[in-house]
Amino acid sequence: MDSLKKDFLEYQAKTTPHPLALSIKKAKGSYITTTDNKKYLDFVAGVSACSLGHRHPKVVAAIRRQTRNYLHVMVYGEFAQAPAVQLCKELVELLPENQERVYLTNSGTEAIEGALKLAKRATGRSELIGAYASYHGSTHGALSLLGSEHQKKGYRPLLPDTNFIRFNDEKDLEKITDKTAAVLLETIQGGAGFILPEEDFLKKVESQCKKVGALLILDEIQPGFGRTGRFFGFEHFDVQPDIIVMGKGMGGGLPVGAFTASGALMAVLEERPKLGHITTFGGNPVVAAACLATLRELRDSKLIAEIPKKEALFRSELKHEKIMEIRGKGLMLAPLLKDSEQVNQVVFKCMEQGLLLFWLLWEKRALRISPPLTISEKEIRKGCAIIRQVLDNL
């Protein structure tokens, strides 16, 4: 065992008893290199986070430029700092007209917490509704609306006044009433197996929310920033949320999150009491510079326009008798196998052959494929060939 791995296992708190524990030396583009100089083709992208691949030159250049000027200078919301201000401005320009203000945070989960507080404060109501099999993070509020009792039962009591609906089940919409502050949904359910909304489900949720005066919060942490072939996933479904939460791919490899809303909604966090939601490092200038470079590259290049073609290539290259179906959209794909044992074998055997895959939280029969949006057709074919070969030998 190399010394880095040994120290990792001894000193760094872990999330599972048996992490993959690769010792990382460097990463560039679609590849990660370990300390033993083995290269891995990355079909995970830091779990949908490295949208432009590893160390994209425009992101690295933006970080370097900003570090020559200043790093952290003040808590969020007090000083005007060009990277954060320009990021908010250009982000608003990409959003629906009702999204006028951006609150920058350090992660998608932190943004979820802010969005939930905003909804309760703005409506004067306490009930929050989530979806079964959902995932929005592991902090207290986000965990309260996580749709897996097994995952959260050890941390109760959580937030009171929470309720759940079944994703894509119109009958459950009657649970959204005049007591509901907000409904929080993933635009595409991630941990459940990359489940898309069907039969205008999101529009029906939006309509019911408007009818009873509840707010619709869409979690775009995974599908946002180009991953589905649109800048935001909700653009596929003709829906206009009241609050949008984002993170992951927004940062180009740095930690970030944000929630957006109208100016009138965001204003309620400013007074009675003041400092309704605060963060020390939200809007960090170095992180904001990386985000702005990422946004501009996605907006101004052909990357997002090429996503449907890359999705089609994945689907054609992953035709195999042991793959039952491929769920998802864009570069957010979940090939479904017979059982979790097959999934485990494929993940580990592919890793042995230099391909990184990963699991999904709740759908144990699914492989996670969420590569950098910059991945080439050659790299797609190479990785899919490894998967097919491994499946052939199971």
N, C-alpha and C positions, 0 to 999 in steps of 0.2 A: 504494500500500500504506500503510495507516495505521501510525502509529508503534508502537502496541502489538503489532501483528502482526509488524512488522519486528524489534522487540526480542525477541519470542517466538522467532522463527526463528533469531535470532543468538545469544541467550544461554541459552535453556532447552534442556537436553538432551531429545531427542525419542525416540519409540519406533518411528517409521517415517520414511522420507524425505519423505513427502508427507502431513502431518496435515491435518485439515479446517481448522484455524487460524481459526476464527471468533473475533473479538475481542468478549469478553463485557462487557456493561455492567451488566445486572441480570437477575434471574430471579424469577418469582413464579408459584406454582401450576403449571400445565402449560405455561408459556411461558418462553422465554429471549429476551432482547433484546440485540442486539449494539450496538456503539458507533456504528453508522450508523443506529440506531433501527429496525432491522428486527426484527420479532417472529417467532419460530419456535415452532410447536407441537411439543412434545417427546414423541416416542414412544420415547425411549431411557432417560430418567430416570437419567442418569449411569451407564449400564450397570447397571440394576436397583438402583441405590443410593438414589435419592431416592424412597422408598416413599410418602411423604406429599406429594410434589411439592416445589417449590422454596419455601423460606422459609415453611414451615407456621407459622401464628401460635402454636400451642402449643409447637412446638419452639423458635422464636425467643424466646418468653417464658421458657421454662425456661433457656435459655442466659443470657439477661439476668439472671434471678434469681440464678443461680449465680455469675456474674462479680462480683456485689456482695459475695459472701462470701469466696471464695478460688479460685485457679486451681491449678496444680500445687504440691503441698506436700511430697511424698515419693515415693520409688520404690514400685512396686506391692507390695502385700501387707503393709505395715508399719503404716499408720495406718487407722483406721476413718473412712471418709468417706461421709456419708449418701447422695449420689447413686449411688455404686458399690454400696454395700451393699444399698440398696433395689432397685436394678436387678437384682442377683443374686437377691434374695429373690423378686421378682415374676416373674422369668424361670423360676426353678425351679418355681414354682407352675403354670406352663403346660406343663411338660415331663413325660414319663413318670416313674414313681416311682423308676426306677433312676438318674435324673439329679439329683444332690443338691448338686453344687458347680459354680460357674462361675469360669473363669479368663478375665479380661478382657485383651484385647490391642489393638494399634493397627490391625490389618487382618485380613481373613479368611485371607490367606496366612500371617501370623505365627501365627494360631491353628492352621493346618494343621501348621506346624512343631512347635508344642507338643504337639499330639495325637499326632504320630508318635513324638516322644520319650517321651511318656507310655506309649504302647503297648509300645515296646521295653523300657522300664524295668519296667513292670508284669509283662510275660510272661517276661522274661529271654531273649527270642528276637530274632533280627535280621532275618528276612525280612519284607519289606513288599510287599503286592500291590495294584496299581492296575488300572485298566481302559484298554484301548486307546481312543484318541480322547477322553481325559479332560483336564480342566484344573483345577488346584488352586492355581495361582500360579507365580511365576517365581523364588522363592528356591531355595536349593540342594536342600533336602529335597523341597519341593513339585515342583520341576523334575524330580527323579529319578523321581517317580511320574506325571509328565505323559505322556499317551499318544500323543505324536507325536515320532517319532525325528527328523524334519526340524527340529523346533523346538529340540531339546536337544543335537543331535550336536556342535554347536560348543562345548559347555561340559563335555564329558566330560574326565576321569572324574567321575562323579556317585556317589551312594550305592551301595555294593555291596549284594548280596542283595535285589534288587528283581525282581519278576515281574509279569506282566500277564495279565488274563483279558479275554475279549470280553464286553461288556455285553449282557445278555439271552441269553447262551449257557450253558445249564445244564451242558453237557459240560465246560466249562473249570473247573468248581468243584472238580474232583479236584486241581487245582493248590494248593488251600488245604489244608495239611497241618499236622502237629504241629511243623513248623519255622516256621510262619507266626506272626508277632507280631500283624499286623493286616491287614485288607482295607480299603482306602480307596476309597469310591465316591461320586460325585455322586448324590444322590437322583434327579435328572433331569439327564441329561448336557447341559451347556450348549453348549460349543464345537462339539460333534458335531451340533448342530441341534435342541436341545430334545427329546432322546429319552427317552421314558418307559419305566420298567421294565415288562416284560410277563410274563404267566403266573407271577405270584408270584416273580419272579426275586430280589427283595430278601429275601423270606422264605426262599428256598432258600439264599441266601448266608448269612443269619443262622443257619440251621440247621447248615450246614457249619462255620461258625465255632465254634458252641457244641460241636459234635462233636469238634473237634480242639483246643479251648482257645484259639482265636485271637479277637481283638477286632474288632468291626465298627465302623468309623468312617464316618459319613455326612456328606458335605459339603453343608450347607444354605445355603451362602453366597449363592447366587442364589435358590433357591425359598423360603427361610425368610422369616419375617415377612410372611406373608399373601399372597405373590405368586400362589400356586396356588389360593387359595380356602380353605385351611386355614392355621393359624398356621405350621405347619411342613409341608413337602412330604411327609415320610415318613408323616404321619398318613393319607394316602390309601392306603397300601400295607400297613397292619397289620404293621409291623415295629418292633422296639425296639432301636436301636443301643446299643452300649456307650459310644461317644463321639460327640458331635455338635459339628460346627464351623459357625459362623455369622459373618456380617459384612454388608457392603453395606447392605441396606435397614434393618438394625438401628439405624443411626445417624441417620436422618432428614436425611442430607446431610453428616454429619461422619465422619471416619475411625475405624473401630472393627472389632473382631472379638472372638470368644470361642470357647472350647471348654468343653464340659460333660461331666461323668461322675459316677460314684458317689463318695461320700465316701472309700470305701476305695481306689479307684483314684487319686483326686487326692492322697491322702496320701503316695503314694510319691515325689512331687516335693518333699516337705518335708524329707527327711533321707536320709542315706547316699547322696549328699552332700546337705547343706542347699543351698538355692537351686538346686534341680534345673532350674527354668525361671524366668528373671527378665526383667523389662522395666521400663524407667524410666517410660514414660508410659502403660502399660496401666492402665485404670480411671481415666483422667483425669477429674476431677470435672465439667468443662464438657461433655465428650463423654458421660459417663454421664448427665448431666441431660437431654441431647438424646435419648439412647437411651430413657430412662425415659418421657419425654413421648411418644415414638414408640410404644413398647410399649403404653402406656395408651390412646392414641388407637386403635390397631389392635384392642386387646382390648375396649374399651368402646363403640366405635362400630359401625355397620353396614357398614363398609368391606369387611371380609373376606367377609361374607355376600353382598355385591353382586358379588363377583368373577365367579362363574359367569355371571351375567346379562351382565356386560360382555364376557366371553369370547365368549358366544353372539352378541353384537352385532358384535364384530370379525369373527367367522366369517361372519356373514350379509352384512356390508358388504364383505367381501373376496372375494366370489364373482366370479371372472374367469377367462376361458379361459387366461390366461397364468400363473395361479397353479395349480400342479399339486396341491398339498396344503398344509395348514397344520398343522405339528407343534406340540407343546407343550401346556401346561395353564394355565388361568387367564390372567394377564396376562404370560405368558412364552411368546410365540408366534413361530413361524418359518414365514412363507409361503415355499414353495419355488418357484423359477422355473426356467427352462430351463437357464441356465448363469450363471457368474460375471459375464459381460459384461452380461447383463440386470440383475443385481443392482446392479452399479456404476452403470449408467445410472439405475436407479430411485432409488438413494440420492442421487445428485447432482442429478437433475432435481426430485426432491421437495424437496431443500434450496433450490433456486432458487425454489420456490413456497411456502416457509415451513414445511416439515415436516421434522423431524429423524428420520431412520432410521439404522441402523448395520448392521455386518456381524457374523457369527459367526466364531469362530476357524478351525474346520476345515471346516465345511460351507459351501463357497463359493457354493452355489446358493441360500442362504437369506438372507432379510432378518430383522434383529432387530427385534421389536416388544416392548418391555418398558417401557411408560409408567408414570407415577405411578399408584398404586392409587386416587388421588383423582380421576383423569380422569373427566370428565362424558360422558354419552351424546352430547351435542352435539359435544364435542371429538372423540370417537371417529368420529362420522359425518363430521365435517369432514376429519379426517386421512385416513380411508379413501377419501373422494371424491377427494382429491388423488392417492392411490396409483392408483386406478382410471383417472383421467384420464391420468396418466403412462404407465400400461400400455397404454392405448388408442393412444397416440401413438408407441409403440416400433416 
